[in-house]
Amino acid sequence: MARAADRKEHPLSMRLPQADIAMIDRAAGLRGRSRTDFVRDAAVRAAEDVLMETALIRMSPDGFEAFVQTLSAPAAPVPEIVEILRRPAPWEADAAKGQS
């Protein structure tokens, strides 16, 4: 006897103002996606963000002490970042060329 297949999809219904539907359709079209795919992906991303914000991080007391010490220690400079920050911004470099 054949077994009934497990349902993998569950319907979700929403009532939205026409302006919201139009915006979703426009954005979905720009991404080359269907409205359903676009809304599903956006909803899942938003749900993941909320869950990650509320996830507990467990660690031993020794691990927590090491974590706090690391956060409390002075930051070590990263030579590559220091070099980038010393460069003039593109708009500053352009202004300097125009003055010479």
ABEGO torsion letter per residue (X at the ends): XBBBBBBABBBBBBBBBAAAAAAAAAAAAAAGBBAAAAAAAAAAAAAAAAAAAABBBBBBAAAAAAAAAAAABBBBBBAAAAAAAABBBAAAAAAAAAAX
